[in-house]
Amino acid sequence: MGWFFISGKKIEVPSTFISGEKDWGTYQTPGGLENLESDLSTQYQGTHFVKDVGHWVQQEQPEATSKLLIQFINKNRQI
């Protein structure tokens, strides 16, 4: 997440963050997630922590991850 902040660029498309609640990587850069939520994305649409999983959220809980991705895609679908 850090290189966006250093470059002065922002994510200018709809974005979301999906992580396992036990993933230590989310907190590897103190303040990084909060920076993404408040400053780095112009169209931030939420943070989602999948319960009882770690770093490989898409492998540990594919159904929950897919559900979140499908909701995000449907919300941002261009018709």
PyMOL Python script that loads the backbone (N, CA, C, O; Angstrom):
from pymol import cmd

cmd.read_pdbstr("""\
ATOM      1  N   MET A   1       0.804  -1.184   0.000  1.00  0.00           N
ATOM      2  CA  MET A   1       0.000   0.000   0.000  1.00  0.00           C
ATOM      3  C   MET A   1       0.855   1.259   0.000  1.00  0.00           C
ATOM      4  O   MET A   1       0.411   2.302  -0.482  1.00  0.00           O
ATOM      5  N   GLY A   2       2.031   1.185   0.513  1.00  0.00           N
ATOM      6  CA  GLY A   2       2.857   2.336   0.727  1.00  0.00           C
ATOM      7  C   GLY A   2       3.293   3.083  -0.517  1.00  0.00           C
ATOM      8  O   GLY A   2       3.378   4.310  -0.481  1.00  0.00           O
ATOM      9  N   TRP A   3       3.572   2.400  -1.618  1.00  0.00           N
ATOM     10  CA  TRP A   3       4.114   3.100  -2.787  1.00  0.00           C
ATOM     11  C   TRP A   3       3.120   4.064  -3.409  1.00  0.00           C
ATOM     12  O   TRP A   3       3.540   5.040  -4.031  1.00  0.00           O
ATOM     13  N   PHE A   4       1.829   3.834  -3.270  1.00  0.00           N
ATOM     14  CA  PHE A   4       0.852   4.796  -3.768  1.00  0.00           C
ATOM     15  C   PHE A   4       1.006   6.111  -3.015  1.00  0.00           C
ATOM     16  O   PHE A   4       1.000   7.186  -3.615  1.00  0.00           O
ATOM     17  N   PHE A   5       1.143   6.016  -1.712  1.00  0.00           N
ATOM     18  CA  PHE A   5       1.251   7.206  -0.890  1.00  0.00           C
ATOM     19  C   PHE A   5       2.512   7.993  -1.226  1.00  0.00           C
ATOM     20  O   PHE A   5       2.466   9.220  -1.323  1.00  0.00           O
ATOM     21  N   ILE A   6       3.620   7.314  -1.403  1.00  0.00           N
ATOM     22  CA  ILE A   6       4.885   7.968  -1.712  1.00  0.00           C
ATOM     23  C   ILE A   6       4.823   8.661  -3.073  1.00  0.00           C
ATOM     24  O   ILE A   6       5.352   9.760  -3.236  1.00  0.00           O
ATOM     25  N   SER A   7       4.180   8.024  -4.046  1.00  0.00           N
ATOM     26  CA  SER A   7       4.139   8.576  -5.397  1.00  0.00           C
ATOM     27  C   SER A   7       3.146   9.728  -5.535  1.00  0.00           C
ATOM     28  O   SER A   7       3.192  10.473  -6.514  1.00  0.00           O
ATOM     29  N   GLY A   8       2.260   9.874  -4.573  1.00  0.00           N
ATOM     30  CA  GLY A   8       1.240  10.912  -4.663  1.00  0.00           C
ATOM     31  C   GLY A   8       0.047  10.500  -5.497  1.00  0.00           C
ATOM     32  O   GLY A   8      -0.881  11.289  -5.674  1.00  0.00           O
ATOM     33  N   LYS A   9       0.051   9.281  -6.015  1.00  0.00           N
ATOM     34  CA  LYS A   9      -1.061   8.775  -6.826  1.00  0.00           C
ATOM     35  C   LYS A   9      -2.168   8.259  -5.919  1.00  0.00           C
ATOM     36  O   LYS A   9      -1.931   7.877  -4.773  1.00  0.00           O
ATOM     37  N   LYS A  10      -3.368   8.256  -6.453  1.00  0.00           N
ATOM     38  CA  LYS A  10      -4.515   7.689  -5.746  1.00  0.00           C
ATOM     39  C   LYS A  10      -5.155   6.620  -6.608  1.00  0.00           C
ATOM     40  O   LYS A  10      -5.050   6.648  -7.834  1.00  0.00           O
ATOM     41  N   ILE A  11      -5.811   5.690  -5.964  1.00  0.00           N
ATOM     42  CA  ILE A  11      -6.597   4.677  -6.672  1.00  0.00           C
ATOM     43  C   ILE A  11      -7.908   5.359  -7.042  1.00  0.00           C
ATOM     44  O   ILE A  11      -8.665   5.771  -6.162  1.00  0.00           O
ATOM     45  N   GLU A  12      -8.178   5.480  -8.332  1.00  0.00           N
ATOM     46  CA  GLU A  12      -9.324   6.264  -8.789  1.00  0.00           C
ATOM     47  C   GLU A  12     -10.432   5.410  -9.384  1.00  0.00           C
ATOM     48  O   GLU A  12     -11.236   5.896 -10.179  1.00  0.00           O
ATOM     49  N   VAL A  13     -10.475   4.167  -9.009  1.00  0.00           N
ATOM     50  CA  VAL A  13     -11.545   3.256  -9.409  1.00  0.00           C
ATOM     51  C   VAL A  13     -12.136   2.674  -8.128  1.00  0.00           C
ATOM     52  O   VAL A  13     -11.492   2.721  -7.080  1.00  0.00           O
ATOM     53  N   PRO A  14     -13.348   2.128  -8.192  1.00  0.00           N
ATOM     54  CA  PRO A  14     -13.911   1.519  -6.989  1.00  0.00           C
ATOM     55  C   PRO A  14     -12.948   0.479  -6.417  1.00  0.00           C
ATOM     56  O   PRO A  14     -12.356  -0.310  -7.153  1.00  0.00           O
ATOM     57  N   SER A  15     -12.802   0.493  -5.101  1.00  0.00           N
ATOM     58  CA  SER A  15     -11.892  -0.451  -4.458  1.00  0.00           C
ATOM     59  C   SER A  15     -12.451  -0.897  -3.113  1.00  0.00           C
ATOM     60  O   SER A  15     -13.263  -0.215  -2.488  1.00  0.00           O
ATOM     61  N   THR A  16     -11.981  -2.069  -2.695  1.00  0.00           N
ATOM     62  CA  THR A  16     -12.360  -2.654  -1.416  1.00  0.00           C
ATOM     63  C   THR A  16     -11.170  -3.447  -0.902  1.00  0.00           C
ATOM     64  O   THR A  16     -10.237  -3.723  -1.656  1.00  0.00           O
ATOM     65  N   PHE A  17     -11.191  -3.810   0.350  1.00  0.00           N
ATOM     66  CA  PHE A  17     -10.110  -4.593   0.937  1.00  0.00           C
ATOM     67  C   PHE A  17     -10.719  -5.801   1.613  1.00  0.00           C
ATOM     68  O   PHE A  17     -11.593  -5.668   2.469  1.00  0.00           O
ATOM     69  N   ILE A  18     -10.250  -6.997   1.225  1.00  0.00           N
ATOM     70  CA  ILE A  18     -10.723  -8.249   1.806  1.00  0.00           C
ATOM     71  C   ILE A  18      -9.520  -8.956   2.403  1.00  0.00           C
ATOM     72  O   ILE A  18      -8.503  -9.144   1.735  1.00  0.00           O
ATOM     73  N   SER A  19      -9.640  -9.349   3.667  1.00  0.00           N
ATOM     74  CA  SER A  19      -8.542 -10.007   4.355  1.00  0.00           C
ATOM     75  C   SER A  19      -9.097 -11.010   5.353  1.00  0.00           C
ATOM     76  O   SER A  19     -10.250 -10.910   5.772  1.00  0.00           O
ATOM     77  N   GLY A  20      -8.278 -11.966   5.727  1.00  0.00           N
ATOM     78  CA  GLY A  20      -8.628 -12.840   6.831  1.00  0.00           C
ATOM     79  C   GLY A  20      -8.406 -12.102   8.137  1.00  0.00           C
ATOM     80  O   GLY A  20      -7.443 -11.345   8.264  1.00  0.00           O
ATOM     81  N   GLU A  21      -9.275 -12.307   9.104  1.00  0.00           N
ATOM     82  CA  GLU A  21      -9.136 -11.583  10.371  1.00  0.00           C
ATOM     83  C   GLU A  21      -7.865 -11.964  11.121  1.00  0.00           C
ATOM     84  O   GLU A  21      -7.425 -11.229  12.005  1.00  0.00           O
ATOM     85  N   LYS A  22      -7.271 -13.103  10.779  1.00  0.00           N
ATOM     86  CA  LYS A  22      -6.043 -13.543  11.442  1.00  0.00           C
ATOM     87  C   LYS A  22      -4.790 -13.250  10.625  1.00  0.00           C
ATOM     88  O   LYS A  22      -3.709 -13.718  10.980  1.00  0.00           O
ATOM     89  N   ASP A  23      -4.906 -12.496   9.553  1.00  0.00           N
ATOM     90  CA  ASP A  23      -3.763 -12.194   8.688  1.00  0.00           C
ATOM     91  C   ASP A  23      -2.929 -11.076   9.285  1.00  0.00           C
ATOM     92  O   ASP A  23      -3.372  -9.928   9.323  1.00  0.00           O
ATOM     93  N   TRP A  24      -1.745 -11.387   9.745  1.00  0.00           N
ATOM     94  CA  TRP A  24      -0.852 -10.384  10.342  1.00  0.00           C
ATOM     95  C   TRP A  24      -0.383  -9.360   9.307  1.00  0.00           C
ATOM     96  O   TRP A  24      -0.004  -8.246   9.666  1.00  0.00           O
ATOM     97  N   GLY A  25      -0.406  -9.730   8.037  1.00  0.00           N
ATOM     98  CA  GLY A  25       0.065  -8.837   6.982  1.00  0.00           C
ATOM     99  C   GLY A  25      -0.732  -7.552   6.881  1.00  0.00           C
ATOM    100  O   GLY A  25      -0.209  -6.528   6.441  1.00  0.00           O
ATOM    101  N   THR A  26      -1.986  -7.596   7.282  1.00  0.00           N
ATOM    102  CA  THR A  26      -2.838  -6.404   7.265  1.00  0.00           C
ATOM    103  C   THR A  26      -2.237  -5.300   8.131  1.00  0.00           C
ATOM    104  O   THR A  26      -2.410  -4.115   7.846  1.00  0.00           O
ATOM    105  N   TYR A  27      -1.535  -5.691   9.178  1.00  0.00           N
ATOM    106  CA  TYR A  27      -1.001  -4.725  10.139  1.00  0.00           C
ATOM    107  C   TYR A  27       0.515  -4.581  10.036  1.00  0.00           C
ATOM    108  O   TYR A  27       1.151  -3.991  10.910  1.00  0.00           O
ATOM    109  N   GLN A  28       1.084  -5.117   8.973  1.00  0.00           N
ATOM    110  CA  GLN A  28       2.531  -5.089   8.781  1.00  0.00           C
ATOM    111  C   GLN A  28       3.063  -3.657   8.691  1.00  0.00           C
ATOM    112  O   GLN A  28       4.142  -3.359   9.203  1.00  0.00           O
ATOM    113  N   THR A  29       2.317  -2.788   8.049  1.00  0.00           N
ATOM    114  CA  THR A  29       2.683  -1.372   7.957  1.00  0.00           C
ATOM    115  C   THR A  29       1.705  -0.595   8.824  1.00  0.00           C
ATOM    116  O   THR A  29       0.560  -0.385   8.422  1.00  0.00           O
ATOM    117  N   PRO A  30       2.132  -0.167  10.001  1.00  0.00           N
ATOM    118  CA  PRO A  30       1.215   0.548  10.883  1.00  0.00           C
ATOM    119  C   PRO A  30       0.566   1.741  10.174  1.00  0.00           C
ATOM    120  O   PRO A  30       1.245   2.584   9.587  1.00  0.00           O
ATOM    121  N   GLY A  31      -0.757   1.785  10.248  1.00  0.00           N
ATOM    122  CA  GLY A  31      -1.508   2.871   9.626  1.00  0.00           C
ATOM    123  C   GLY A  31      -1.787   2.661   8.144  1.00  0.00           C
ATOM    124  O   GLY A  31      -2.501   3.460   7.539  1.00  0.00           O
ATOM    125  N   GLY A  32      -1.248   1.615   7.550  1.00  0.00           N
ATOM    126  CA  GLY A  32      -1.418   1.389   6.114  1.00  0.00           C
ATOM    127  C   GLY A  32      -2.867   1.191   5.704  1.00  0.00           C
ATOM    128  O   GLY A  32      -3.331   1.792   4.735  1.00  0.00           O
ATOM    129  N   LEU A  33      -3.580   0.352   6.436  1.00  0.00           N
ATOM    130  CA  LEU A  33      -4.980   0.106   6.095  1.00  0.00           C
ATOM    131  C   LEU A  33      -5.808   1.372   6.291  1.00  0.00           C
ATOM    132  O   LEU A  33      -6.640   1.709   5.448  1.00  0.00           O
ATOM    133  N   GLU A  34      -5.588   2.056   7.372  1.00  0.00           N
ATOM    134  CA  GLU A  34      -6.317   3.298   7.623  1.00  0.00           C
ATOM    135  C   GLU A  34      -6.034   4.324   6.526  1.00  0.00           C
ATOM    136  O   GLU A  34      -6.928   5.072   6.130  1.00  0.00           O
ATOM    137  N   ASN A  35      -4.797   4.360   6.037  1.00  0.00           N
ATOM    138  CA  ASN A  35      -4.435   5.264   4.953  1.00  0.00           C
ATOM    139  C   ASN A  35      -5.190   4.905   3.677  1.00  0.00           C
ATOM    140  O   ASN A  35      -5.675   5.788   2.969  1.00  0.00           O
ATOM    141  N   LEU A  36      -5.290   3.620   3.387  1.00  0.00           N
ATOM    142  CA  LEU A  36      -6.055   3.173   2.223  1.00  0.00           C
ATOM    143  C   LEU A  36      -7.511   3.592   2.355  1.00  0.00           C
ATOM    144  O   LEU A  36      -8.105   4.122   1.416  1.00  0.00           O
ATOM    145  N   GLU A  37      -8.072   3.352   3.520  1.00  0.00           N
ATOM    146  CA  GLU A  37      -9.489   3.643   3.746  1.00  0.00           C
ATOM    147  C   GLU A  37      -9.812   5.135   3.636  1.00  0.00           C
ATOM    148  O   GLU A  37     -10.880   5.507   3.151  1.00  0.00           O
ATOM    149  N   SER A  38      -8.899   5.975   4.079  1.00  0.00           N
ATOM    150  CA  SER A  38      -9.230   7.400   4.157  1.00  0.00           C
ATOM    151  C   SER A  38      -8.592   8.273   3.083  1.00  0.00           C
ATOM    152  O   SER A  38      -9.153   9.306   2.719  1.00  0.00           O
ATOM    153  N   ASP A  39      -7.414   7.871   2.565  1.00  0.00           N
ATOM    154  CA  ASP A  39      -6.678   8.787   1.693  1.00  0.00           C
ATOM    155  C   ASP A  39      -6.307   8.252   0.311  1.00  0.00           C
ATOM    156  O   ASP A  39      -6.285   9.015  -0.655  1.00  0.00           O
ATOM    157  N   LEU A  40      -6.019   6.976   0.200  1.00  0.00           N
ATOM    158  CA  LEU A  40      -5.440   6.469  -1.047  1.00  0.00           C
ATOM    159  C   LEU A  40      -6.445   6.175  -2.146  1.00  0.00           C
ATOM    160  O   LEU A  40      -6.095   6.172  -3.326  1.00  0.00           O
ATOM    161  N   SER A  41      -7.679   5.929  -1.771  1.00  0.00           N
ATOM    162  CA  SER A  41      -8.687   5.581  -2.765  1.00  0.00           C
ATOM    163  C   SER A  41      -9.782   6.636  -2.794  1.00  0.00           C
ATOM    164  O   SER A  41     -10.320   7.012  -1.753  1.00  0.00           O
ATOM    165  N   THR A  42     -10.105   7.106  -3.981  1.00  0.00           N
ATOM    166  CA  THR A  42     -11.156   8.114  -4.106  1.00  0.00           C
ATOM    167  C   THR A  42     -12.550   7.497  -4.080  1.00  0.00           C
ATOM    168  O   THR A  42     -13.537   8.204  -3.881  1.00  0.00           O
ATOM    169  N   GLN A  43     -12.637   6.168  -4.283  1.00  0.00           N
ATOM    170  CA  GLN A  43     -13.934   5.482  -4.313  1.00  0.00           C
ATOM    171  C   GLN A  43     -13.903   4.240  -3.425  1.00  0.00           C
ATOM    172  O   GLN A  43     -14.343   3.167  -3.838  1.00  0.00           O
ATOM    173  N   TYR A  44     -13.386   4.385  -2.216  1.00  0.00           N
ATOM    174  CA  TYR A  44     -13.253   3.242  -1.317  1.00  0.00           C
ATOM    175  C   TYR A  44     -14.614   2.771  -0.839  1.00  0.00           C
ATOM    176  O   TYR A  44     -15.447   3.574  -0.418  1.00  0.00           O
ATOM    177  N   GLN A  45     -14.839   1.454  -0.907  1.00  0.00           N
ATOM    178  CA  GLN A  45     -16.156   0.922  -0.604  1.00  0.00           C
ATOM    179  C   GLN A  45     -16.162  -0.095   0.536  1.00  0.00           C
ATOM    180  O   GLN A  45     -17.098  -0.886   0.653  1.00  0.00           O
ATOM    181  N   GLY A  46     -15.155  -0.084   1.351  1.00  0.00           N
ATOM    182  CA  GLY A  46     -15.238  -0.889   2.557  1.00  0.00           C
ATOM    183  C   GLY A  46     -14.123  -1.884   2.763  1.00  0.00           C
ATOM    184  O   GLY A  46     -13.450  -2.324   1.830  1.00  0.00           O
ATOM    185  N   THR A  47     -13.959  -2.218   4.024  1.00  0.00           N
ATOM    186  CA  THR A  47     -12.991  -3.204   4.471  1.00  0.00           C
ATOM    187  C   THR A  47     -13.758  -4.411   4.986  1.00  0.00           C
ATOM    188  O   THR A  47     -14.734  -4.268   5.723  1.00  0.00           O
ATOM    189  N   HIS A  48     -13.317  -5.597   4.597  1.00  0.00           N
ATOM    190  CA  HIS A  48     -13.993  -6.830   4.998  1.00  0.00           C
ATOM    191  C   HIS A  48     -12.973  -7.806   5.572  1.00  0.00           C
ATOM    192  O   HIS A  48     -11.990  -8.152   4.916  1.00  0.00           O
ATOM    193  N   PHE A  49     -13.216  -8.241   6.789  1.00  0.00           N
ATOM    194  CA  PHE A  49     -12.381  -9.262   7.410  1.00  0.00           C
ATOM    195  C   PHE A  49     -13.183 -10.550   7.492  1.00  0.00           C
ATOM    196  O   PHE A  49     -14.240 -10.593   8.120  1.00  0.00           O
ATOM    197  N   VAL A  50     -12.677 -11.596   6.856  1.00  0.00           N
ATOM    198  CA  VAL A  50     -13.347 -12.889   6.863  1.00  0.00           C
ATOM    199  C   VAL A  50     -12.950 -13.615   8.144  1.00  0.00           C
ATOM    200  O   VAL A  50     -11.765 -13.753   8.449  1.00  0.00           O
ATOM    201  N   LYS A  51     -13.927 -14.066   8.871  1.00  0.00           N
ATOM    202  CA  LYS A  51     -13.747 -14.665  10.188  1.00  0.00           C
ATOM    203  C   LYS A  51     -12.981 -15.990  10.127  1.00  0.00           C
ATOM    204  O   LYS A  51     -13.187 -16.811   9.233  1.00  0.00           O
ATOM    205  N   ASP A  52     -12.106 -16.165  11.093  1.00  0.00           N
ATOM    206  CA  ASP A  52     -11.386 -17.431  11.335  1.00  0.00           C
ATOM    207  C   ASP A  52     -10.428 -17.849  10.228  1.00  0.00           C
ATOM    208  O   ASP A  52     -10.150 -19.040  10.086  1.00  0.00           O
ATOM    209  N   VAL A  53      -9.917 -16.914   9.445  1.00  0.00           N
ATOM    210  CA  VAL A  53      -8.937 -17.269   8.412  1.00  0.00           C
ATOM    211  C   VAL A  53      -7.736 -16.330   8.475  1.00  0.00           C
ATOM    212  O   VAL A  53      -7.797 -15.252   9.067  1.00  0.00           O
ATOM    213  N   GLY A  54      -6.645 -16.766   7.851  1.00  0.00           N
ATOM    214  CA  GLY A  54      -5.418 -15.993   7.832  1.00  0.00           C
ATOM    215  C   GLY A  54      -5.170 -15.348   6.482  1.00  0.00           C
ATOM    216  O   GLY A  54      -6.068 -14.746   5.893  1.00  0.00           O
ATOM    217  N   HIS A  55      -3.939 -15.479   5.996  1.00  0.00           N
ATOM    218  CA  HIS A  55      -3.487 -14.777   4.798  1.00  0.00           C
ATOM    219  C   HIS A  55      -4.128 -15.280   3.509  1.00  0.00           C
ATOM    220  O   HIS A  55      -4.396 -14.482   2.611  1.00  0.00           O
ATOM    221  N   TRP A  56      -4.376 -16.557   3.398  1.00  0.00           N
ATOM    222  CA  TRP A  56      -4.896 -17.136   2.156  1.00  0.00           C
ATOM    223  C   TRP A  56      -6.417 -17.188   2.187  1.00  0.00           C
ATOM    224  O   TRP A  56      -7.007 -18.260   2.053  1.00  0.00           O
ATOM    225  N   VAL A  57      -7.041 -16.052   2.359  1.00  0.00           N
ATOM    226  CA  VAL A  57      -8.488 -15.963   2.537  1.00  0.00           C
ATOM    227  C   VAL A  57      -9.249 -16.620   1.380  1.00  0.00           C
ATOM    228  O   VAL A  57     -10.277 -17.259   1.608  1.00  0.00           O
ATOM    229  N   GLN A  58      -8.767 -16.475   0.163  1.00  0.00           N
ATOM    230  CA  GLN A  58      -9.461 -17.041  -1.002  1.00  0.00           C
ATOM    231  C   GLN A  58      -9.387 -18.566  -1.019  1.00  0.00           C
ATOM    232  O   GLN A  58     -10.239 -19.212  -1.629  1.00  0.00           O
ATOM    233  N   GLN A  59      -8.390 -19.153  -0.365  1.00  0.00           N
ATOM    234  CA  GLN A  59      -8.278 -20.608  -0.300  1.00  0.00           C
ATOM    235  C   GLN A  59      -8.930 -21.166   0.962  1.00  0.00           C
ATOM    236  O   GLN A  59      -9.508 -22.253   0.935  1.00  0.00           O
ATOM    237  N   GLU A  60      -8.841 -20.433   2.055  1.00  0.00           N
ATOM    238  CA  GLU A  60      -9.379 -20.908   3.322  1.00  0.00           C
ATOM    239  C   GLU A  60     -10.900 -20.754   3.392  1.00  0.00           C
ATOM    240  O   GLU A  60     -11.583 -21.579   4.000  1.00  0.00           O
ATOM    241  N   GLN A  61     -11.420 -19.712   2.778  1.00  0.00           N
ATOM    242  CA  GLN A  61     -12.868 -19.456   2.762  1.00  0.00           C
ATOM    243  C   GLN A  61     -13.296 -18.966   1.383  1.00  0.00           C
ATOM    244  O   GLN A  61     -13.699 -17.812   1.232  1.00  0.00           O
ATOM    245  N   PRO A  62     -13.210 -19.844   0.367  1.00  0.00           N
ATOM    246  CA  PRO A  62     -13.540 -19.394  -0.992  1.00  0.00           C
ATOM    247  C   PRO A  62     -14.978 -18.909  -1.150  1.00  0.00           C
ATOM    248  O   PRO A  62     -15.236 -17.989  -1.925  1.00  0.00           O
ATOM    249  N   GLU A  63     -15.915 -19.516  -0.426  1.00  0.00           N
ATOM    250  CA  GLU A  63     -17.308 -19.103  -0.562  1.00  0.00           C
ATOM    251  C   GLU A  63     -17.512 -17.687  -0.035  1.00  0.00           C
ATOM    252  O   GLU A  63     -18.157 -16.866  -0.687  1.00  0.00           O
ATOM    253  N   ALA A  64     -16.967 -17.404   1.138  1.00  0.00           N
ATOM    254  CA  ALA A  64     -17.119 -16.066   1.724  1.00  0.00           C
ATOM    255  C   ALA A  64     -16.417 -15.020   0.864  1.00  0.00           C
ATOM    256  O   ALA A  64     -16.946 -13.929   0.651  1.00  0.00           O
ATOM    257  N   THR A  65     -15.223 -15.353   0.370  1.00  0.00           N
ATOM    258  CA  THR A  65     -14.477 -14.422  -0.477  1.00  0.00           C
ATOM    259  C   THR A  65     -15.220 -14.160  -1.777  1.00  0.00           C
ATOM    260  O   THR A  65     -15.333 -13.015  -2.216  1.00  0.00           O
ATOM    261  N   SER A  66     -15.721 -15.215  -2.387  1.00  0.00           N
ATOM    262  CA  SER A  66     -16.478 -15.068  -3.639  1.00  0.00           C
ATOM    263  C   SER A  66     -17.723 -14.220  -3.432  1.00  0.00           C
ATOM    264  O   SER A  66     -18.057 -13.388  -4.276  1.00  0.00           O
ATOM    265  N   LYS A  67     -18.400 -14.423  -2.331  1.00  0.00           N
ATOM    266  CA  LYS A  67     -19.611 -13.644  -2.046  1.00  0.00           C
ATOM    267  C   LYS A  67     -19.277 -12.156  -1.965  1.00  0.00           C
ATOM    268  O   LYS A  67     -19.990 -11.326  -2.530  1.00  0.00           O
ATOM    269  N   LEU A  68     -18.205 -11.820  -1.268  1.00  0.00           N
ATOM    270  CA  LEU A  68     -17.800 -10.413  -1.162  1.00  0.00           C
ATOM    271  C   LEU A  68     -17.406  -9.835  -2.517  1.00  0.00           C
ATOM    272  O   LEU A  68     -17.760  -8.699  -2.834  1.00  0.00           O
ATOM    273  N   LEU A  69     -16.680 -10.606  -3.313  1.00  0.00           N
ATOM    274  CA  LEU A  69     -16.282 -10.138  -4.643  1.00  0.00           C
ATOM    275  C   LEU A  69     -17.480  -9.943  -5.558  1.00  0.00           C
ATOM    276  O   LEU A  69     -17.544  -8.957  -6.292  1.00  0.00           O
ATOM    277  N   ILE A  70     -18.424 -10.866  -5.523  1.00  0.00           N
ATOM    278  CA  ILE A  70     -19.621 -10.756  -6.364  1.00  0.00           C
ATOM    279  C   ILE A  70     -20.443  -9.535  -5.957  1.00  0.00           C
ATOM    280  O   ILE A  70     -20.956  -8.820  -6.818  1.00  0.00           O
ATOM    281  N   GLN A  71     -20.571  -9.289  -4.648  1.00  0.00           N
ATOM    282  CA  GLN A  71     -21.289  -8.092  -4.191  1.00  0.00           C
ATOM    283  C   GLN A  71     -20.609  -6.821  -4.704  1.00  0.00           C
ATOM    284  O   GLN A  71     -21.271  -5.891  -5.162  1.00  0.00           O
ATOM    285  N   PHE A  72     -19.282  -6.798  -4.619  1.00  0.00           N
ATOM    286  CA  PHE A  72     -18.518  -5.643  -5.085  1.00  0.00           C
ATOM    287  C   PHE A  72     -18.702  -5.434  -6.589  1.00  0.00           C
ATOM    288  O   PHE A  72     -18.934  -4.311  -7.036  1.00  0.00           O
ATOM    289  N   ILE A  73     -18.601  -6.496  -7.357  1.00  0.00           N
ATOM    290  CA  ILE A  73     -18.761  -6.412  -8.816  1.00  0.00           C
ATOM    291  C   ILE A  73     -20.166  -5.942  -9.169  1.00  0.00           C
ATOM    292  O   ILE A  73     -20.335  -5.053 -10.004  1.00  0.00           O
ATOM    293  N   ASN A  74     -21.171  -6.536  -8.539  1.00  0.00           N
ATOM    294  CA  ASN A  74     -22.553  -6.142  -8.826  1.00  0.00           C
ATOM    295  C   ASN A  74     -22.817  -4.686  -8.481  1.00  0.00           C
ATOM    296  O   ASN A  74     -23.544  -4.002  -9.202  1.00  0.00           O
ATOM    297  N   LYS A  75     -22.242  -4.207  -7.397  1.00  0.00           N
ATOM    298  CA  LYS A  75     -22.422  -2.813  -6.991  1.00  0.00           C
ATOM    299  C   LYS A  75     -21.804  -1.856  -8.005  1.00  0.00           C
ATOM    300  O   LYS A  75     -22.287  -0.738  -8.189  1.00  0.00           O
ATOM    301  N   ASN A  76     -20.740  -2.297  -8.658  1.00  0.00           N
ATOM    302  CA  ASN A  76     -19.994  -1.424  -9.556  1.00  0.00           C
ATOM    303  C   ASN A  76     -20.145  -1.767 -11.037  1.00  0.00           C
ATOM    304  O   ASN A  76     -19.410  -1.253 -11.880  1.00  0.00           O
ATOM    305  N   ARG A  77     -21.078  -2.615 -11.336  1.00  0.00           N
ATOM    306  CA  ARG A  77     -21.317  -3.018 -12.721  1.00  0.00           C
ATOM    307  C   ARG A  77     -21.784  -1.847 -13.560  1.00  0.00           C
ATOM    308  O   ARG A  77     -22.686  -1.105 -13.172  1.00  0.00           O
ATOM    309  N   GLN A  78     -21.157  -1.692 -14.713  1.00  0.00           N
ATOM    310  CA  GLN A  78     -21.555  -0.659 -15.658  1.00  0.00           C
ATOM    311  C   GLN A  78     -22.596  -1.238 -16.614  1.00  0.00           C
ATOM    312  O   GLN A  78     -22.320  -2.208 -17.320  1.00  0.00           O
ATOM    313  N   ILE A  79     -23.770  -0.656 -16.638  1.00  0.00           N
ATOM    314  CA  ILE A  79     -24.832  -1.169 -17.518  1.00  0.00           C
ATOM    315  C   ILE A  79     -24.977  -0.263 -18.724  1.00  0.00           C
ATOM    316  O   ILE A  79     -25.816  -0.516 -19.589  1.00  0.00           O
TER     317      ILE A  79
END
""", "prot")
cmd.dss("prot")
cmd.show_as("cartoon", "prot")
cmd.util.cbc("prot")
cmd.orient("prot")
